[in-house]
Amino acid sequence: MSYTILLHLSGEEAVLGEIEDVPGPQDTSITVNNPRRKDDKDLSFLHETVTSVVWPMHRVFFIEILPTKEDEDLIGFVRE
């Protein structure tokens, strides 16, 4: 299962992308597929043809796991 994440790197802008598995405490790096800015534009520090990037975990400040479309449909607010 693929997860859409917002990766916060120390000293850089946040990176939106997909990962195959959530990294565990023993992992030393994270591979992000389709890396892009939050507004879906290319990252200025990557070549435009890059499809995957491996970042060392010591550069990662924190990771946000974004809900999928199915999760948003399943969990919603009901107004009465």
Backbone as a printed PyTorch tensor [residue, N CA C, xyz], in Angstrom:
tensor([[[  0.8440,  -1.1800,   0.0000],
         [  0.0000,   0.0000,   0.0000],
         [  0.8850,   1.2380,   0.0000]],

        [[  0.5460,   2.1760,  -0.8170],
         [  1.3080,   3.4150,  -0.9470],
         [  0.7130,   4.4930,  -0.0480]],

        [[  1.5720,   5.2860,   0.5610],
         [  1.1500,   6.3770,   1.4350],
         [  1.5890,   7.7010,   0.8310]],

        [[  0.7310,   8.6890,   0.8730],
         [  1.1060,  10.0440,   0.4910],
         [  1.5680,  10.7560,   1.7530]],

        [[  2.7560,  11.3720,   1.6590],
         [  3.3350,  11.9960,   2.8430],
         [  3.7580,  13.4290,   2.5530]],

        [[  3.9120,  14.1660,   3.6180],
         [  4.5250,  15.4870,   3.5850],
         [  5.7740,  15.3590,   4.4470]],

        [[  6.9280,  15.4040,   3.8010],
         [  8.2120,  15.1820,   4.4510],
         [  8.8340,  16.5310,   4.7940]],

        [[  9.0880,  16.7480,   6.0650],
         [  9.6810,  18.0050,   6.5230],
         [ 11.1650,  17.7700,   6.7630]],

        [[ 11.9810,  18.4030,   5.9440],
         [ 13.4300,  18.2770,   6.0410],
         [ 13.9940,  19.4560,   6.8050]],

        [[ 15.0520,  19.2370,   7.5640],
         [ 15.6460,  20.3280,   8.3280],
         [ 16.2920,  21.3240,   7.3690]],

        [[ 15.8600,  22.5720,   7.4640],
         [ 16.4090,  23.6490,   6.6580],
         [ 15.8960,  23.7340,   5.2400]],

        [[ 14.8890,  22.9490,   4.8580],
         [ 14.3470,  22.9470,   3.5000],
         [ 12.8280,  23.0830,   3.5580]],

        [[ 12.2320,  23.3330,   2.3920],
         [ 10.7830,  23.3660,   2.3170],
         [ 10.2390,  21.9360,   2.3840]],

        [[  8.9750,  21.7930,   2.7400],
         [  8.3600,  20.4680,   2.8470],
         [  8.2340,  19.8340,   1.4630]],

        [[  8.3550,  18.5100,   1.4310],
         [  8.2980,  17.7430,   0.1890],
         [  7.0850,  16.8230,   0.2380]],

        [[  6.2540,  16.9050,  -0.7930],
         [  5.0990,  16.0270,  -0.9460],
         [  5.5240,  14.8580,  -1.8190]],

        [[  5.1060,  13.6400,  -1.4630],
         [  5.4770,  12.4730,  -2.2560],
         [  4.7920,  11.2280,  -1.7440]],

        [[  5.1640,  10.1100,  -2.3390],
         [  4.5950,   8.8260,  -1.9610],
         [  5.7020,   7.9040,  -1.4700]],

        [[  5.3620,   7.0630,  -0.4880],
         [  6.2750,   6.0300,   0.0020],
         [  5.5280,   4.7030,   0.0030]],

        [[  6.2750,   3.6070,  -0.0860],
         [  5.6670,   2.2820,  -0.0780],
         [  5.3500,   1.8140,   1.3340]],

        [[  6.2490,   2.0650,   2.2750],
         [  6.0710,   1.6370,   3.6630],
         [  6.4550,   2.7740,   4.5960]],

        [[  5.8010,   2.8370,   5.7310],
         [  6.1470,   3.8270,   6.7540],
         [  7.4750,   3.4010,   7.3800]],

        [[  8.4470,   4.3180,   7.4650],
         [  9.7450,   3.9290,   8.0310],
         [  9.6390,   3.5950,   9.5120]],

        [[ 10.4280,   2.6270,   9.9180],
         [ 10.4700,   2.2170,  11.3230],
         [ 11.6330,   2.8660,  12.0420]],

        [[ 11.7510,   2.6140,  13.3340],
         [ 12.8320,   3.2260,  14.1140],
         [ 14.2280,   2.7320,  13.7200]],

        [[ 14.3240,   1.5900,  13.0640],
         [ 15.6120,   1.0480,  12.6650],
         [ 16.0660,   1.5610,  11.3010]],

        [[ 15.2040,   2.2270,  10.5420],
         [ 15.5440,   2.6930,   9.1970],
         [ 16.4970,   3.8870,   9.2460]],

        [[ 17.4450,   3.8960,   8.3120],
         [ 18.4200,   4.9830,   8.2470],
         [ 18.1690,   5.9170,   7.0770]],

        [[ 17.2260,   5.5430,   6.1780],
         [ 16.9030,   6.3990,   5.0410],
         [ 15.4370,   6.2020,   4.6610]],

        [[ 14.9280,   7.1320,   3.8490],
         [ 13.5550,   7.0550,   3.3640],
         [ 13.5680,   7.3320,   1.8650]],

        [[ 12.8710,   6.5020,   1.0960],
         [ 12.7600,   6.6660,  -0.3490],
         [ 11.4040,   7.2760,  -0.6680]],

        [[ 11.4270,   8.4270,  -1.3100],
         [ 10.2050,   9.1450,  -1.6680],
         [ 10.0480,   9.1160,  -3.1830]],

        [[  8.9010,   8.6310,  -3.6520],
         [  8.5900,   8.6040,  -5.0800],
         [  7.7900,   9.8400,  -5.4510]],

        [[  8.0280,  10.3450,  -6.6520],
         [  7.3220,  11.5080,  -7.1890],
         [  7.4420,  12.7200,  -6.2460]],

        [[  8.6610,  13.1010,  -5.8710],
         [  8.8190,  14.2420,  -4.9590],
         [  8.4490,  15.5530,  -5.6370]],

        [[  7.7360,  16.4080,  -4.9060],
         [  7.2860,  17.6920,  -5.4360],
         [  6.9860,  18.6310,  -4.2780]],

        [[  6.7490,  19.9010,  -4.6040],
         [  6.3580,  20.8590,  -3.5780],
         [  4.8930,  20.6380,  -3.2100]],

        [[  4.4550,  21.2870,  -2.1500],
         [  3.0600,  21.1220,  -1.7030],
         [  2.0630,  21.5860,  -2.7570]],

        [[  2.4550,  22.5310,  -3.6240],
         [  1.5660,  23.0140,  -4.6760],
         [  1.7470,  22.2350,  -5.9860]],

        [[  2.3350,  21.0430,  -5.9130],
         [  2.5640,  20.1200,  -7.0350],
         [  3.5470,  20.6280,  -8.0830]],

        [[  4.3440,  21.6330,  -7.7730],
         [  5.3780,  22.1080,  -8.6960],
         [  6.6780,  21.3570,  -8.4080]],

        [[  7.5970,  21.4140,  -9.3740],
         [  8.8840,  20.7430,  -9.2200],
         [  9.7110,  21.3880,  -8.1150]],

        [[ 10.5190,  20.5770,  -7.4640],
         [ 11.4480,  21.0870,  -6.4560],
         [ 12.6400,  21.7200,  -7.1700]],

        [[ 13.0330,  22.8940,  -6.7350],
         [ 14.0930,  23.6220,  -7.4210],
         [ 15.4550,  22.9520,  -7.2950]],

        [[ 15.6770,  22.1520,  -6.2650],
         [ 16.9790,  21.5360,  -6.0590],
         [ 17.0940,  20.1390,  -6.6630]],

        [[ 16.0430,  19.6900,  -7.3910],
         [ 16.0860,  18.3940,  -8.0670],
         [ 15.9610,  18.5780,  -9.5710]],

        [[ 16.5690,  17.6910, -10.3180],
         [ 16.4320,  17.6820, -11.7730],
         [ 14.9920,  17.3390, -12.1210]],

        [[ 14.4860,  17.8850, -13.2230],
         [ 13.0600,  17.7010, -13.5400],
         [ 12.6750,  16.2730, -13.8960]],

        [[ 13.6360,  15.4000, -14.2100],
         [ 13.3080,  14.0190, -14.5710],
         [ 13.4180,  13.0420, -13.4000]],

        [[ 13.7340,  13.5250, -12.2140],
         [ 13.8800,  12.6520, -11.0370],
         [ 12.5180,  12.1060, -10.6290]],

        [[ 12.4490,  10.7900, -10.3980],
         [ 11.1880,  10.1690,  -9.9730],
         [ 11.2440,   9.6420,  -8.5440]],

        [[ 12.4360,   9.3990,  -8.0190],
         [ 12.5880,   8.9110,  -6.6480],
         [ 13.8290,   9.5360,  -6.0170]],

        [[ 13.7350,   9.8070,  -4.7100],
         [ 14.8550,  10.3690,  -3.9710],
         [ 14.9870,   9.6040,  -2.6640]],

        [[ 16.2400,   9.3330,  -2.2680],
         [ 16.5210,   8.6820,  -0.9930],
         [ 17.1550,   9.7330,  -0.0870]],

        [[ 16.4800,  10.0220,   1.0360],
         [ 16.9990,  10.9810,   2.0110],
         [ 17.4330,  10.2300,   3.2620]],

        [[ 18.5630,  10.6150,   3.8540],
         [ 18.9490,  10.0110,   5.1400],
         [ 18.0180,  10.5100,   6.2380]],

        [[ 17.6970,   9.6400,   7.1700],
         [ 16.7380,   9.9900,   8.2180],
         [ 17.2490,  11.1060,   9.1320]],

        [[ 18.5610,  11.3170,   9.2210],
         [ 19.0450,  12.4030,  10.0720],
         [ 18.7000,  13.7810,   9.5010]],

        [[ 18.2890,  13.8600,   8.2200],
         [ 17.8440,  15.1190,   7.6160],
         [ 16.3460,  15.3590,   7.8010]],

        [[ 15.6010,  14.3220,   8.1980],
         [ 14.1440,  14.4020,   8.3190],
         [ 13.7670,  14.9400,   9.6990]],

        [[ 13.0010,  16.0340,   9.6940],
         [ 12.5280,  16.6180,  10.9490],
         [ 11.3080,  15.8420,  11.4380]],

        [[ 10.2880,  15.7130,  10.5730],
         [  9.1500,  14.8470,  10.8650],
         [  8.4130,  14.5360,   9.5750]],

        [[  7.5070,  13.5440,   9.6390],
         [  6.7500,  13.0710,   8.4700],
         [  5.2650,  13.1440,   8.7900]],

        [[  4.5010,  13.7620,   7.8940],
         [  3.0340,  13.7530,   8.0040],
         [  2.4950,  12.7350,   7.0080]],

        [[  1.6530,  11.8330,   7.4650],
         [  1.0070,  10.8690,   6.5800],
         [ -0.3770,  11.4140,   6.2750]],

        [[ -0.6020,  11.7300,   5.0010],
         [ -1.8500,  12.3610,   4.5890],
         [ -2.9260,  11.3120,   4.3420]],

        [[ -4.1890,  11.6540,   4.6000],
         [ -5.2640,  10.6810,   4.3830],
         [ -5.4780,  10.4250,   2.8970]],

        [[ -5.8940,   9.2080,   2.5920],
         [ -6.2250,   8.8720,   1.2140],
         [ -7.6450,   9.3470,   0.9120]],

        [[ -8.0270,   9.2870,  -0.3390],
         [ -9.3780,   9.6950,  -0.7390],
         [-10.4220,   8.8100,  -0.0520]],

        [[-10.1210,   7.5070,   0.0970],
         [-11.0510,   6.5910,   0.7540],
         [-11.2200,   6.9500,   2.2290]],

        [[-10.1110,   7.3460,   2.8830],
         [-10.1850,   7.7480,   4.2880],
         [-11.0280,   9.0010,   4.4610]],

        [[-10.8870,   9.9590,   3.5400],
         [-11.6620,  11.1890,   3.6310],
         [-13.1510,  10.9210,   3.4370]],

        [[-13.4900,   9.9690,   2.5450],
         [-14.8920,   9.6300,   2.3330],
         [-15.4620,   8.8620,   3.5190]],

        [[-14.6320,   8.0310,   4.1340],
         [-15.0780,   7.2080,   5.2570],
         [-15.2880,   8.0450,   6.5250]],

        [[-14.3560,   8.9300,   6.8010],
         [-14.4260,   9.7530,   8.0070],
         [-14.7970,  11.1650,   7.5940]],

        [[-15.9800,  11.5780,   7.9640],
         [-16.4270,  12.9210,   7.6190],
         [-17.2270,  13.5140,   8.7630]],

        [[-17.4930,  14.7650,   8.6250],
         [-18.2670,  15.4460,   9.6600],
         [-19.7460,  15.4040,   9.2680]],

        [[-20.5760,  15.1200,  10.2550],
         [-22.0200,  15.0710,  10.0360],
         [-22.6180,  16.2560,  10.7450]],

        [[-23.3580,  17.0350,  10.0320],
         [-23.9930,  18.2080,  10.6160],
         [-25.4830,  17.9450,  10.7280]],

        [[-26.0090,  18.1200,  11.9060],
         [-27.4330,  17.8600,  12.1020],
         [-28.2010,  19.1400,  12.2890]]])
